């Protein structure tokens, strides 16, 4: 069965790029535009990997990572941060909050697929 | 979906983000900002930059980067948002919009276009008093892995995870698998630290692995596998000198990843879906078919005596009602707020005001009003033109305003509201208004009205929409490149809309655009010609009348003209245009419907009779028949008959139409 990935980003372009890349690689991808929406969507339907932006309205990426790690069901859910160079402070925060790994925007599509495969198994 | 699609999404979204950025900037400028304003502004620029990087729009990314840096310092309070700084950000946003637009057209702005702004922004960020910038430069395209030279024959990896590795949801098994994908791998686990069961902490880490990868790979390839876990483990990666293959050690891997929780109820989280417009159009068409079907059923139903089928009429009524709701619902999918076009206007006003040396305040209301997507997209040009006119011709200079006892700052009000099935868009200014004496004089001079014509104020105001009215005197670098109000009217009419003007000399003008909510359904007047029925778009109709015989003149070689209130308009008998037999031939025994055309002024269409007004579903004929002059489409009437929808502008250009209004006037004037 195809592994399920959720991309969380307030930028539709970014979400679609991630979706497009991963769908081509055979993943099933869902999208959420902020942390809050991601959380409620994940309650309804769990995924195998979450890829999240850090800078988002309503609930940012770091808060999302914390909330997921606080949920026993999501403790071993791989969470990747999609960051920009200028987010270095936030990236550290995200890592401390329990992020599994990170990718830098603009991302290399092959690298994205490799990393997702690596953390999703 | 492919790359082009992603690009399209990027530009669409960037447009929305720019709108948001402008909205936040004006909130900041008008002291309406709240805690989230600066964050939203930052995110907008940040997202434009993020996507831009992915497409390799380096100039745009460069500008966005310094903007972002400044915004970040403003956001965390390291710098204060002075009016100068906000003005600089506004300019930078304008430039960013230009760079985006250029990329979208696959063009480039002139070299160095944004350099001055970048320097100015950088100067603010690096000014004394501001803490040194901490942000890194924008990400350069990922450099190819440095040393791609293979080292030795393989790698020996000692890997001992810490408990933190598991807390980050990393999984040794998957790392080992990833290594195995690189080449032959021998795995041996060190179990020496594994305690007895009673002492085992389930969340601690006890295992270590020795991994021998027998493949001549660059070190970076191996390091990459461990990139997320280097801080959470003891790791050593050493070149394999003599190839050691140990295949007697116990091979072990960590426990499998917990399987994702089983099937759950379907997700309910999605709050919006993005749908291809073509799919919506298909729905709109289907609903259109249903509307026609229902009209037929209603007509049939009325022929069935109630006692034969008692519930029929009530059932049909309910059907009609539901259908109307369905139609509204489906149409609503295609609508979008006028905000997307309104939001471009503040910049236009700012730039024009600066260029013209005028002080102008733009007040925008009703931005959330929704209208058909196609209409929104086509509103930009006419609105831009009206706004340019208002600033250039309408509003006076601050000095002139002061002399006239008005505030130095002129006000332009742009608003939208829904009224019934139409959207009203109003653009008003408190400028000098229309100088009717000058307008009339010019119209006479240009032969648009007869020299001795006496016109009401309303009729004079209407003259500004006549083709050929715009004169060299009215053309300036700002509002005219030979494009006049007639083009604005044509644009609006092609959307099934109307435009009207009200003006008070010295006090200002008000333009009202009335637009249909949708283009798929149109208000039409059904007219009969012989045994045929045609539909005229209500929006194009000025008036209808039965002319007196003495009002009709024959112009040799040019056909008939109708004299109406001192003006002459050409008559176009529809029966002649379409070759209909058994039609009324004498204008004084039929009805003349006067329509406004954008290319030939007013034209009188001779028909037999007016049947009635109704909403018609527009069916395109282009796919099957190509473009036919004079025909805008077709519809199916309640009785099941197909009726052609007339395109009045196209009709006026038919050879049978004879003279244009101007020719008619000139010829008729010569005749008398």
Boltz contact constraints between the chains, C-beta under 6 A:
constraints:
  - contact:
      token1: [A, 11]
      token2: [B, 47]
      max_distance: 6.0
  - contact:
      token1: [A, 12]
      token2: [B, 9]
      max_distance: 6.0
  - contact:
      token1: [A, 12]
      token2: [B, 13]
      max_distance: 6.0
  - contact:
      token1: [A, 13]
      token2: [B, 9]
      max_distance: 6.0
  - contact:
      token1: [A, 13]
      token2: [B, 10]
      max_distance: 6.0
  - contact:
      token1: [A, 13]
      token2: [B, 13]
      max_distance: 6.0
  - contact:
      token1: [A, 13]
      token2: [B, 51]
      max_distance: 6.0
  - contact:
      token1: [A, 16]
      token2: [B, 6]
      max_distance: 6.0
  - contact:
      token1: [A, 16]
      token2: [B, 9]
      max_distance: 6.0
  - contact:
      token1: [A, 17]
      token2: [B, 6]
      max_distance: 6.0
  - contact:
      token1: [A, 40]
      token2: [B, 269]
      max_distance: 6.0
  - contact:
      token1: [A, 41]
      token2: [B, 267]
      max_distance: 6.0
  - contact:
      token1: [A, 41]
      token2: [B, 269]
      max_distance: 6.0
  - contact:
      token1: [A, 44]
      token2: [B, 267]
      max_distance: 6.0
  - contact:
      token1: [A, 44]
      token2: [B, 268]
      max_distance: 6.0
  - contact:
      token1: [A, 44]
      token2: [B, 269]
      max_distance: 6.0
  - contact:
      token1: [A, 45]
      token2: [B, 267]
      max_distance: 6.0
  - contact:
      token1: [A, 46]
      token2: [B, 260]
      max_distance: 6.0
  - contact:
      token1: [A, 46]
      token2: [B, 261]
      max_distance: 6.0
  - contact:
      token1: [A, 48]
      token2: [B, 260]
      max_distance: 6.0
  - contact:
      token1: [A, 55]
      token2: [B, 43]
      max_distance: 6.0
  - contact:
      token1: [A, 55]
      token2: [B, 46]
      max_distance: 6.0
  - contact:
      token1: [A, 76]
      token2: [B, 169]
      max_distance: 6.0
  - contact:
      token1: [A, 76]
      token2: [B, 258]
      max_distance: 6.0
  - contact:
      token1: [A, 77]
      token2: [B, 169]
      max_distance: 6.0
  - contact:
      token1: [A, 78]
      token2: [B, 169]
      max_distance: 6.0
  - contact:
      token1: [A, 85]
      token2: [B, 136]
      max_distance: 6.0
  - contact:
      token1: [A, 85]
      token2: [B, 139]
      max_distance: 6.0
  - contact:
      token1: [A, 86]
      token2: [B, 135]
      max_distance: 6.0
  - contact:
      token1: [A, 98]
      token2: [B, 168]
      max_distance: 6.0
  - contact:
      token1: [A, 100]
      token2: [B, 168]
      max_distance: 6.0
  - contact:
      token1: [A, 100]
      token2: [B, 169]
      max_distance: 6.0
  - contact:
      token1: [A, 100]
      token2: [B, 170]
      max_distance: 6.0
  - contact:
      token1: [A, 101]
      token2: [B, 228]
      max_distance: 6.0
  - contact:
      token1: [A, 104]
      token2: [B, 139]
      max_distance: 6.0
  - contact:
      token1: [A, 105]
      token2: [B, 50]
      max_distance: 6.0
  - contact:
      token1: [A, 106]
      token2: [B, 53]
      max_distance: 6.0
  - contact:
      token1: [A, 106]
      token2: [B, 54]
      max_distance: 6.0
  - contact:
      token1: [A, 108]
      token2: [B, 142]
      max_distance: 6.0
  - contact:
      token1: [A, 118]
      token2: [B, 174]
      max_distance: 6.0
  - contact:
      token1: [A, 118]
      token2: [B, 178]
      max_distance: 6.0
  - contact:
      token1: [A, 121]
      token2: [B, 174]
      max_distance: 6.0
  - contact:
      token1: [A, 121]
      token2: [B, 257]
      max_distance: 6.0
